[in-house]
C-alpha cells in the first residue's frame, strides 16, 4: 500500500502542476495557482514524512 500511495501522491502533484501550467495567468489566478501548487504538492511531502514515523500513532498524526 505504501508504494501505491507514494505513486499516487506523486502523480497527483504532477497533475496539479500541469493544470497550473495550462492556465492563462492573470493576477487573481496567479495567487490561486500559487496556493494550489503549494497545497497540492504538500500531500506528497506529508506522506514522505509519515513514512518516517516511529509508531503507528505517529504515522497517523503525520499523515
MARBA-3410 file (N, C-alpha, C, O; in Angstrom, 1 decimal):
63
0.8,-1.2,0.0,0.0,0.0,0.0,0.9,1.3,0.0,0.5,2.2,-0.7 ~ 2.0,1.2,0.7,2.8,2.4,0.8,3.3,2.8,-0.6,3.3,4.0,-0.9 ~ 3.8,1.9,-1.4,4.3,2.2,-2.7,3.2,2.7,-3.6,3.4,3.7,-4.4 ~ 2.0,2.1,-3.5,0.8,2.6,-4.3,0.5,4.1,-3.9,0.3,4.9,-4.8 ~ 0.5,4.4,-2.6,0.2,5.7,-2.2,1.3,6.7,-2.6,1.0,7.8,-2.9
2.5,6.2,-2.5,3.6,7.1,-3.0,3.5,7.4,-4.4,3.7,8.6,-4.8 ~ 3.2,6.5,-5.3,3.0,6.7,-6.7,1.8,7.6,-6.9,1.9,8.6,-7.8 ~ 0.7,7.4,-6.2,-0.5,8.2,-6.4,-0.3,9.7,-6.0,-0.8,10.6,-6.6 ~ 0.5,9.9,-4.9,0.7,11.3,-4.4,1.6,12.0,-5.4,1.4,13.2,-5.6 ~ 2.6,11.3,-6.0,3.5,11.9,-6.9,2.7,12.3,-8.2,2.9,13.3,-8.8
1.9,11.3,-8.7,1.1,11.6,-9.9,0.1,12.7,-9.6,-0.1,13.6,-10.5 ~ -0.5,12.8,-8.4,-1.4,13.9,-8.1,-0.6,15.3,-8.2,-1.1,16.2,-8.7 ~ 0.6,15.3,-7.6,1.4,16.6,-7.6,1.7,17.0,-9.1,1.6,18.2,-9.4 ~ 2.0,16.0,-9.9,2.4,16.3,-11.3,1.1,16.8,-12.0,1.2,17.8,-12.8 ~ 0.0,16.2,-11.7,-1.3,16.7,-12.4,-1.6,18.1,-12.0,-2.1,18.9,-12.8
-1.4,18.4,-10.7,-1.6,19.8,-10.2,-0.7,20.8,-11.0,-1.2,21.8,-11.4 ~ 0.5,20.5,-11.1,1.5,21.3,-11.7,1.1,21.5,-13.2,1.2,22.6,-13.7 ~ 0.7,20.4,-13.9,0.3,20.5,-15.3,-0.9,21.3,-15.4,-1.1,22.1,-16.4 ~ -1.9,21.2,-14.5,-3.1,22.1,-14.5,-2.7,23.5,-14.5,-3.2,24.4,-15.2 ~ -1.8,23.9,-13.5,-1.4,25.3,-13.4,-0.7,25.8,-14.6,-0.9,26.9,-15.1
0.2,25.0,-15.2,0.9,25.3,-16.4,0.0,25.6,-17.6,0.3,26.4,-18.4 ~ -1.2,25.0,-17.6,-2.1,25.1,-18.7,-3.0,26.3,-18.6,-3.7,26.7,-19.5 ~ -3.1,26.9,-17.4,-4.0,28.0,-17.1,-3.3,29.4,-17.6,-2.2,29.6,-17.4 ~ -4.1,30.2,-18.3,-3.6,31.6,-18.6,-3.6,32.3,-17.2,-4.6,32.3,-16.5 ~ -2.5,33.0,-16.9,-2.4,33.6,-15.6,-2.7,35.1,-15.7,-2.2,35.9,-16.4
-3.7,35.4,-14.8,-4.0,36.8,-14.5,-3.5,37.0,-13.1,-3.0,36.1,-12.5 ~ -3.7,38.2,-12.6,-3.2,38.5,-11.2,-4.0,37.6,-10.2,-3.3,37.0,-9.3 ~ -5.3,37.5,-10.3,-6.1,36.7,-9.4,-5.7,35.2,-9.5,-5.6,34.5,-8.6 ~ -5.5,34.7,-10.8,-5.2,33.3,-11.0,-3.8,33.0,-10.5,-3.5,31.9,-10.1 ~ -2.9,34.0,-10.6,-1.5,33.8,-10.1,-1.5,33.4,-8.6,-0.8,32.5,-8.2
-2.3,34.2,-7.8,-2.4,33.9,-6.4,-3.0,32.6,-6.1,-2.5,31.8,-5.3 ~ -4.1,32.3,-6.8,-4.8,31.0,-6.6,-3.9,29.8,-7.1,-3.8,28.8,-6.4 ~ -3.2,30.0,-8.2,-2.3,29.0,-8.7,-1.2,28.7,-7.7,-0.8,27.5,-7.5 ~ -0.6,29.7,-7.1,0.5,29.6,-6.1,0.0,28.7,-5.0,0.7,27.8,-4.5 ~ -1.2,29.1,-4.4,-1.7,28.3,-3.3,-2.1,26.9,-3.7,-1.8,26.0,-2.9
-2.6,26.7,-4.8,-2.9,25.4,-5.3,-1.7,24.5,-5.4,-1.7,23.3,-5.1 ~ -0.6,25.0,-6.0,0.6,24.3,-6.2,1.2,23.9,-4.8,1.6,22.8,-4.6 ~ 1.2,24.9,-3.9,1.7,24.6,-2.5,0.9,23.5,-1.8,1.5,22.6,-1.2 ~ -0.4,23.6,-1.8,-1.2,22.6,-1.1,-1.2,21.3,-1.9,-1.3,20.2,-1.2 ~ -1.2,21.3,-3.2,-1.3,20.1,-4.0,0.0,19.3,-3.9,-0.1,18.0,-3.8
1.1,19.9,-3.8,2.4,19.2,-3.7,2.8,18.8,-2.3,3.6,18.0,-2.1 ~ 2.1,19.5,-1.3,2.5,19.2,0.1,1.9,17.8,0.5,2.4,17.2,1.5 ~ 1.0,17.3,-0.3,0.4,16.0,0.0,1.5,14.9,0.0,1.6,14.1,0.9 ~ 2.3,15.0,-1.1,3.4,14.0,-1.2,4.5,14.2,-0.1,5.0,13.3,0.4 ~ 4.8,15.5,0.2,5.7,15.8,1.3,5.2,15.2,2.6,6.0,14.7,3.4
4.0,15.4,2.9,3.4,14.9,4.2,3.4,13.4,4.2,3.7,12.8,5.3 ~ 3.2,12.8,3.1,3.2,11.3,3.1,4.6,10.8,3.3,4.8,9.9,4.1 ~ 5.6,11.5,2.7,7.0,11.0,2.9,7.4,11.2,4.4,8.1,10.4,4.9 ~ 7.0,12.3,5.0,7.2,12.5,6.4,6.6,11.4,7.3,7.1,10.9,8.3 ~ 5.4,11.0,6.9,4.7,10.0,7.7,5.3,8.6,7.6,5.2,7.8,8.5
6.0,8.4,6.5,6.7,7.1,6.3,7.9,6.9,7.3,8.3,5.8,7.5 ~ 8.4,8.0,7.8,9.5,8.0,8.7,9.0,7.9,10.2,9.8,8.1,11.1 ~ 7.7,7.7,10.4,7.2,7.7,11.7,7.7,6.5,12.5,8.0,5.4,11.9 ~ 7.9,6.7,13.8,8.4,5.6,14.7,7.3,4.7,15.2,7.7,3.6,15.7 ~ 6.1,5.1,15.1,5.0,4.3,15.6,3.8,4.5,14.7,3.7,5.4,13.9
2.8,3.6,14.9,1.5,3.7,14.2,0.8,5.0,14.5,0.2,5.7,13.7 ~ 0.9,5.4,15.8,0.2,6.7,16.2,0.9,7.9,15.6,0.2,8.8,15.1 ~ 2.2,7.9,15.5,2.9,9.0,14.9,2.7,9.0,13.4,2.5,10.1,12.8 ~ 2.5,7.8,12.8,2.2,7.7,11.3,0.9,8.4,11.1,0.7,9.2,10.1 ~ -0.1,8.1,11.8,-1.5,8.7,11.7,-1.4,10.2,11.9,-2.1,10.9,11.1
-0.7,10.6,12.9,-0.6,12.0,13.2,0.0,12.8,12.1,-0.4,13.9,11.7 ~ 1.1,12.2,11.5,1.8,12.9,10.4,1.0,12.9,9.1,1.0,13.8,8.3 ~ 0.3,11.8,8.9,-0.5,11.6,7.7,-1.7,12.5,7.7,-2.4,12.5,6.7
END
